[in-house]
Amino acid sequence: MTLKIAVAQLNFVVGDMPGNAQKIIDAAKAAYAEGARLLLTPELSICAYIAEDLFLRPSFIAACDDAVKTVARETAGLKDMVIVVGHPIGKDQRGKSVSVPQRTNSASVIREGRVIENYAKRLLPNYQVFDERRYFTPGQGTCVFQVEGVSVGLLICEDAWFEEPAQLAKEAGAELLAVINASPFHIGKGYERETMMIERVKACGLPLVYAHLVGGQDEVVFEGHSFAVGADAQLAGRAPSFEEKLWFVDVQRAADAIELKADMAPARALDADLWDALVMGLRDYVRKNGFRTVALGLSGGIDSALVLAIAVDALGAQNVHAVMMPSPYTAGISLEDAREMARRMNVRYDEISILPEFESFKASLKPLFDGKPEDITEENIQARIRGVMLMALSNKHGHLILTTGNKSEYATGYCTLYGDMCGGFAPIKDV
């Protein structure tokens, strides 16, 4: 007996249920052509993660229901193919849709045009970026289904971090665990997940396939890095990080044991993960919000140089506009460095002196500042003039403005309100 599992490590868009459904349909057909008979999609793949208060809208839940039906209908001709699709479900106690539903973070198991099973996530995280108890109620049951003679137990993300859900799936007859996930990235998180899932396999004795989301959504990034762990608690394969991938796991029954085999992407340096997370986070924020180009103030310093390089990697040099706005206090070396950065990155670069505006502000405020020495007030006026300039470019050309402050600066308030804080996205705010 051999079963080929396909993991659809895909980048979905929050609220684009038709588009997300089509991605799943395309992945199912491609996986089927490669001989796969089980397709795993990530947690809440139909609506994408994190949808926040959209979950509270009945129309949103209804659109998710329609998208699941579309996936089922469009894959009905794939004989013996099973597709696991993550989506919210809203029902009352009688099973009827209602205006204020009792929602669950669920997954449907689809076979040949029909939903044959549903599973509701049992354990709801409510820490860090998670707020799932606001939107969902915990599930109570288990879900075990058959594919090509293999009994597969389904878990959703947090369920696999604790012993009980996996043990209940085993008691219900599961021989293999399929875990669908949307677990936000932080440095080293992928290897933390591997370690935790190895411990889960040791505890329950079942091999495990971990299907993970990839892509950026607002302030969080999902890095992919799907993987499989054999019943011997050894890593059996790993998908690449930070890229969409249809990744395959071969399941074989040897005597009474289930063995897994898959391609193994090499381990990565933590700095490489961090860079790719910053690039993906910026790229997806820009594109998913309908922008094409970005602009930023280039000071000649480290932070704006870093943001410039991230933007070029994320969007291409042709879509990045760098602006240097010197004042009477700008050092010559800052101008030289900014010009050199723009030359190396091959981006559009403009210099706009803010001296006339700065002098005009001082003249207007002189009667009110009379007798007081220049201090941080004048420094902040400069920053605010630059903010106005950048926002004007945004309004005129449609650029998304990138701010360049780092985590230490924002944490301590070492920045200027309405000045260098002006913008739509802060790529290094958590660095």
C-alpha positions as CSV (number, residue, x, y, z in Angstrom):
1,M,0.0,0.0,0.0
2,T,1.3,3.4,-1.0
3,L,-0.5,6.8,-0.4
4,K,0.8,10.0,-1.8
5,I,-0.1,13.1,0.3
6,A,0.1,16.6,-1.2
7,V,0.6,19.6,1.1
8,A,-0.7,22.8,-0.4
9,Q,1.7,25.2,1.2
10,L,0.0,28.3,-0.4
11,N,-0.3,32.0,0.1
12,F,-4.0,33.0,0.5
13,V,-5.6,36.5,0.7
14,V,-7.9,37.3,3.6
15,G,-11.5,37.7,2.4
16,D,-10.8,36.5,-1.2
17,M,-12.8,33.4,-0.9
18,P,-13.3,32.8,-4.6
19,G,-9.6,33.4,-5.3
20,N,-8.6,31.1,-2.4
21,A,-11.0,28.4,-3.5
22,Q,-9.5,28.5,-7.0
23,K,-6.0,28.1,-5.6
24,I,-7.2,25.0,-3.8
25,I,-8.9,23.6,-6.8
26,D,-5.8,24.2,-9.0
27,A,-3.6,22.5,-6.3
28,A,-6.0,19.6,-6.1
29,K,-5.9,19.0,-9.8
30,A,-2.1,19.3,-10.0
31,A,-1.7,17.0,-7.0
32,Y,-4.0,14.4,-8.5
33,A,-2.1,14.5,-11.7
34,E,1.1,13.6,-9.7
35,G,-0.7,10.7,-8.1
36,A,-1.7,12.2,-4.8
37,R,-5.0,11.1,-3.3
38,L,-4.9,13.3,-0.2
39,L,-4.5,17.1,-0.3
40,L,-4.0,19.0,2.9
41,T,-4.5,22.8,2.9
42,P,-3.6,25.1,5.8
43,E,-5.8,26.2,8.7
44,L,-8.6,28.5,7.5
45,S,-7.4,28.3,3.9
46,I,-10.7,29.3,2.4
47,C,-10.7,32.7,4.1
48,A,-7.0,33.0,5.1
49,Y,-5.6,33.8,8.5
50,I,-6.0,36.3,10.4
51,A,-9.5,37.5,9.4
52,E,-10.2,39.0,12.8
53,D,-13.7,40.7,13.1
54,L,-14.7,39.6,9.6
55,F,-15.5,36.3,11.4
56,L,-18.4,38.2,13.1
57,R,-20.1,38.9,9.8
58,P,-22.8,36.3,8.8
59,S,-22.1,37.3,5.1
60,F,-18.5,36.4,5.5
61,I,-19.3,32.9,6.9
62,A,-21.8,32.4,4.1
63,A,-19.2,33.3,1.5
64,C,-16.9,30.8,3.1
65,D,-19.6,28.1,2.9
66,D,-20.1,28.9,-0.8
67,A,-16.4,28.7,-1.5
68,V,-16.2,25.2,0.2
69,K,-19.1,24.1,-2.1
70,T,-17.2,25.4,-5.1
71,V,-14.1,23.4,-4.2
72,A,-16.3,20.3,-3.8
73,R,-18.1,20.8,-7.0
74,E,-15.0,21.6,-9.1
75,T,-13.1,18.6,-7.8
76,A,-15.9,16.1,-8.0
77,G,-14.3,14.4,-11.0
78,L,-11.1,13.5,-9.1
79,K,-11.9,9.9,-8.3
80,D,-10.8,8.8,-4.8
81,M,-9.3,12.2,-4.1
82,V,-9.7,13.5,-0.6
83,I,-9.2,17.2,0.1
84,V,-9.0,18.8,3.6
85,V,-10.1,22.5,3.5
86,G,-9.9,24.8,6.5
87,H,-12.7,27.3,7.0
88,P,-15.0,28.8,9.7
89,I,-18.4,27.2,10.3
90,G,-21.3,29.1,11.9
91,K,-24.3,27.1,13.1
92,D,-26.9,27.0,15.9
93,Q,-27.6,24.0,18.0
94,R,-30.0,22.6,15.3
95,G,-27.4,22.9,12.6
96,K,-29.1,25.8,10.8
97,S,-27.3,28.9,9.7
98,V,-28.2,31.9,11.9
99,S,-27.5,35.6,11.9
100,V,-25.4,35.4,15.1
101,P,-23.8,31.9,14.7
102,Q,-21.9,29.8,17.1
103,R,-18.7,29.7,15.1
104,T,-15.9,27.0,15.0
105,N,-12.5,27.1,13.4
106,S,-13.1,24.0,11.3
107,A,-12.0,21.8,8.4
108,S,-14.1,19.9,6.0
109,V,-13.0,16.6,4.4
110,I,-14.2,16.5,0.8
111,R,-14.3,13.4,-1.4
112,E,-15.7,13.4,-5.0
113,G,-17.9,16.5,-4.6
114,R,-19.2,15.7,-1.1
115,V,-18.2,16.9,2.4
116,I,-17.8,13.6,4.2
117,E,-16.5,14.9,7.6
118,N,-16.1,18.1,9.6
119,Y,-13.7,18.7,12.4
120,A,-13.7,21.7,14.8
121,K,-10.5,22.8,16.4
122,R,-10.6,21.8,20.1
123,L,-8.0,24.1,21.6
124,L,-8.2,27.8,20.9
125,P,-5.1,30.0,21.4
126,N,-5.6,33.3,23.1
127,Y,-2.1,34.8,23.5
128,Q,0.4,36.9,21.5
129,V,-1.3,37.6,18.2
130,F,-4.1,35.1,18.8
131,D,-7.6,36.0,19.8
132,E,-9.5,32.9,18.8
133,R,-11.8,32.7,21.8
134,R,-13.3,36.0,20.6
135,Y,-14.4,34.4,17.4
136,F,-14.8,30.7,18.0
137,T,-16.1,28.1,20.4
138,P,-14.0,24.9,21.0
139,G,-14.8,21.7,19.1
140,Q,-15.6,18.5,21.0
141,G,-15.2,15.6,18.6
142,T,-12.6,13.8,16.7
143,C,-12.2,13.2,12.9
144,V,-10.7,10.1,11.4
145,F,-11.2,9.3,7.7
146,Q,-10.0,6.7,5.3
147,V,-7.7,7.3,2.3
148,E,-6.3,4.4,0.2
149,G,-6.6,2.1,3.2
150,V,-4.9,4.5,5.7
151,S,-6.9,5.9,8.7
152,V,-6.0,9.6,9.0
153,G,-6.7,11.6,12.1
154,L,-7.2,15.4,11.6
155,L,-6.0,18.1,14.0
156,I,-5.9,21.8,13.6
157,C,-2.7,23.7,14.8
158,E,-3.0,24.2,18.6
159,D,-4.6,20.8,19.0
160,A,-1.2,19.2,18.1
161,W,0.6,21.1,20.9
162,F,-1.1,19.1,23.6
163,E,-1.5,15.4,24.2
164,E,-5.2,14.9,24.4
165,P,-6.4,15.6,20.8
166,A,-3.8,13.3,19.3
167,Q,-4.5,10.6,21.8
168,L,-8.2,10.8,21.1
169,A,-7.6,10.6,17.4
170,K,-5.5,7.4,18.0
171,E,-8.2,5.9,20.1
172,A,-10.7,6.6,17.3
173,G,-8.5,4.5,15.0
174,A,-6.1,7.0,13.4
175,E,-2.8,5.5,12.0
176,L,-1.5,8.9,10.8
177,L,-2.0,12.4,12.0
178,A,-2.6,15.3,9.5
179,V,-2.1,18.6,11.2
180,I,-3.2,21.8,9.3
181,N,-1.7,25.0,10.6
182,A,-1.5,28.8,10.5
183,S,1.3,29.5,13.0
184,P,2.9,33.0,12.9
185,F,6.7,33.2,12.3
186,H,9.3,34.4,14.8
187,I,13.0,33.7,14.6
188,G,13.6,30.0,15.1
189,K,9.8,29.1,15.1
190,G,10.0,26.5,12.4
191,Y,12.5,24.4,14.3
192,E,10.5,24.9,17.5
193,R,7.5,23.4,15.7
194,E,9.6,20.4,14.5
195,T,10.8,19.8,18.1
196,M,7.3,20.0,19.4
197,M,5.8,17.7,16.8
198,I,8.6,15.1,17.4
199,E,7.5,15.1,21.0
200,R,3.9,14.7,20.0
201,V,4.9,11.6,17.9
202,K,6.8,10.2,20.8
203,A,3.8,10.6,23.1
204,C,1.2,9.1,20.8
205,G,3.2,6.8,18.6
206,L,1.7,8.0,15.3
207,P,3.5,9.5,12.3
208,L,2.5,13.1,11.5
209,V,2.3,15.4,8.5
210,Y,2.3,19.1,9.3
211,A,0.8,21.3,6.6
212,H,1.6,25.0,7.1
213,L,0.5,28.3,5.6
214,V,2.9,30.7,3.8
215,G,2.6,34.4,3.3
216,G,2.2,37.8,5.1
217,Q,-0.9,39.3,6.6
218,D,-0.7,42.7,8.2
219,E,1.8,42.4,11.1
220,V,2.3,38.6,10.9
221,V,4.1,36.3,8.5
222,F,3.7,32.6,7.9
223,E,6.9,30.9,6.6
224,G,5.7,27.6,5.2
225,H,8.3,25.1,6.4
226,S,5.8,22.2,6.3
227,F,7.3,18.9,7.4
228,A,6.7,15.2,8.2
229,V,7.7,13.2,11.3
230,G,7.9,9.4,11.1
231,A,6.6,7.0,13.7
232,D,10.2,6.6,14.9
233,A,10.1,10.3,15.9
234,Q,12.7,11.3,13.2
235,L,12.1,14.1,10.7
236,A,11.0,12.4,7.5
237,G,11.0,15.5,5.2
238,R,10.7,19.3,5.1
239,A,9.2,21.7,2.6
240,P,11.1,24.9,1.7
241,S,10.5,28.1,3.7
242,F,9.0,31.3,2.4
243,E,7.7,30.0,-0.9
244,E,4.5,28.5,-2.3
245,K,4.9,24.8,-2.8
246,L,2.9,21.7,-3.6
247,W,5.0,19.3,-1.4
248,F,4.5,15.6,-1.4
249,V,4.8,12.9,1.3
250,D,4.8,9.2,0.4
251,V,3.1,7.0,2.9
252,Q,3.9,3.3,2.9
253,R,2.7,0.4,5.1
254,A,5.6,-1.9,6.0
255,A,4.1,-4.9,8.0
256,D,2.1,-3.1,10.6
257,A,4.1,0.2,10.5
258,I,3.4,3.4,8.6
259,E,6.5,4.9,7.0
260,L,6.8,8.4,5.6
261,K,9.2,9.7,2.9
262,A,9.5,13.2,1.5
263,D,12.0,15.7,0.1
264,M,14.1,17.4,2.8
265,A,14.8,21.1,2.3
266,P,18.1,22.0,4.0
267,A,18.1,23.8,7.4
268,R,18.5,27.5,7.1
269,A,20.4,30.2,9.0
270,L,18.2,32.2,11.3
271,D,19.3,35.5,9.6
272,A,18.2,34.1,6.2
273,D,14.8,33.3,7.7
274,L,14.5,36.8,9.2
275,W,15.4,38.5,5.9
276,D,12.9,36.4,4.0
277,A,10.2,37.1,6.6
278,L,10.8,40.9,6.3
279,V,10.7,40.7,2.5
280,M,7.6,38.5,2.3
281,G,5.8,40.6,5.0
282,L,6.4,43.8,3.0
283,R,5.6,42.3,-0.4
284,D,2.4,40.8,0.7
285,Y,1.2,43.9,2.6
286,V,1.8,46.1,-0.5
287,R,0.3,43.7,-3.0
288,K,-2.7,42.4,-0.9
289,N,-3.7,46.0,-0.2
290,G,-3.7,47.0,-3.8
291,F,-0.5,49.1,-4.0
292,R,2.2,48.7,-6.7
293,T,5.0,51.1,-5.5
294,V,6.5,52.4,-2.3
295,A,8.5,55.5,-1.3
296,L,10.6,56.2,1.7
297,G,12.8,58.9,3.2
298,L,16.5,58.0,2.8
299,S,18.6,59.6,5.5
300,G,22.0,58.0,4.9
301,G,21.6,56.0,8.1
302,I,21.4,52.3,8.8
303,D,17.7,51.9,9.3
304,S,16.6,53.6,6.1
305,A,19.3,51.7,4.2
306,L,17.9,48.4,5.5
307,V,14.3,49.3,4.6
308,L,15.5,50.3,1.1
309,A,17.2,47.0,0.6
310,I,14.2,45.0,1.9
311,A,11.9,47.0,-0.4
312,V,14.0,46.3,-3.5
313,D,14.1,42.6,-2.7
314,A,10.4,42.6,-2.1
315,L,9.1,44.7,-5.0
316,G,11.9,45.3,-7.5
317,A,14.0,48.5,-7.9
318,Q,11.6,49.9,-10.4
319,N,8.9,50.1,-7.8
320,V,10.9,51.9,-5.1
321,H,11.3,55.7,-4.8
322,A,13.9,57.0,-2.4
323,V,13.8,60.7,-1.3
324,M,16.6,62.5,0.5
325,M,15.3,65.7,2.3
326,P,18.3,67.6,3.6
327,S,18.1,70.4,6.1
328,P,20.7,72.9,7.4
329,Y,21.7,70.2,9.9
330,T,22.2,67.4,7.5
331,A,25.9,66.2,7.4
332,G,27.7,65.9,4.1
333,I,28.4,62.3,4.7
334,S,24.7,61.6,5.0
335,L,24.1,63.0,1.5
336,E,27.0,61.0,0.1
337,D,25.8,57.8,1.7
338,A,22.2,58.2,0.6
339,R,23.3,58.8,-3.0
340,E,25.5,55.8,-2.9
341,M,22.8,53.6,-1.5
342,A,20.4,54.7,-4.2
343,R,23.0,54.0,-6.9
344,R,23.7,50.5,-5.6
345,M,20.0,49.7,-5.4
346,N,19.3,51.3,-8.8
347,V,16.2,53.0,-7.5
348,R,14.7,56.4,-8.4
349,Y,16.3,58.9,-6.1
350,D,15.4,62.6,-5.6
351,E,16.7,65.3,-3.2
352,I,14.3,67.9,-1.9
353,S,15.8,70.5,0.3
354,I,13.5,71.4,3.2
355,L,15.4,74.6,4.0
356,P,12.7,77.0,2.6
357,E,9.9,75.3,4.5
358,F,12.0,75.1,7.6
359,E,12.8,78.8,7.5
360,S,9.1,79.6,6.8
361,F,8.0,77.6,9.9
362,K,10.6,79.4,12.1
363,A,9.5,82.8,10.8
364,S,5.8,82.0,11.4
365,L,6.5,80.8,15.0
366,K,9.1,83.4,15.9
367,P,6.6,85.7,17.8
368,L,5.6,82.7,19.9
369,F,9.2,81.4,20.4
370,D,10.8,84.7,21.1
371,G,13.5,84.5,23.7
372,K,13.7,80.7,23.6
373,P,16.7,78.8,22.2
374,E,16.5,76.3,19.5
375,D,16.0,72.7,20.8
376,I,14.2,69.5,20.0
377,T,11.3,71.6,18.8
378,E,13.1,72.6,15.6
379,E,14.4,69.1,15.1
380,N,10.8,67.8,15.2
381,I,9.7,70.5,12.7
382,Q,12.2,69.2,10.2
383,A,10.9,65.6,10.7
384,R,7.3,66.8,10.2
385,I,8.1,68.7,7.0
386,R,9.6,65.5,5.7
387,G,6.5,63.6,6.7
388,V,4.3,66.1,4.7
389,M,6.6,65.8,1.7
390,L,6.4,62.0,1.7
391,M,2.6,61.9,2.2
392,A,2.2,64.4,-0.7
393,L,4.1,62.0,-3.0
394,S,1.9,59.2,-1.8
395,N,-1.3,61.1,-2.6
396,K,0.0,62.2,-6.0
397,H,1.6,59.0,-7.2
398,G,-0.1,56.3,-5.2
399,H,3.0,55.1,-3.3
400,L,2.7,53.3,0.0
401,I,5.0,55.2,2.3
402,L,7.4,53.1,4.3
403,T,8.6,54.2,7.7
404,T,12.1,53.3,8.8
405,G,12.0,53.2,12.6
406,N,13.3,50.1,14.4
407,K,11.8,48.3,17.4
408,S,14.1,50.1,20.0
409,E,13.1,53.5,18.7
410,Y,9.4,52.8,18.7
411,A,9.6,51.1,22.1
412,T,11.3,54.1,23.7
413,G,9.5,56.9,21.7
414,Y,12.6,57.9,19.9
415,C,10.7,59.1,16.9
416,T,8.5,62.1,15.9
417,L,4.7,62.0,15.8
418,Y,3.5,63.3,12.4
419,G,7.2,63.1,11.3
420,D,9.2,60.0,10.7
421,M,6.2,58.0,12.0
422,C,4.2,59.1,8.9
423,G,3.6,56.2,6.5
424,G,1.6,53.0,5.9
425,F,3.9,50.2,6.8
426,A,6.9,49.9,9.2
427,P,9.0,46.9,7.9
428,I,11.5,46.8,10.7
429,K,9.3,47.8,13.6
430,D,9.9,44.5,15.3
431,V,13.6,44.3,14.6
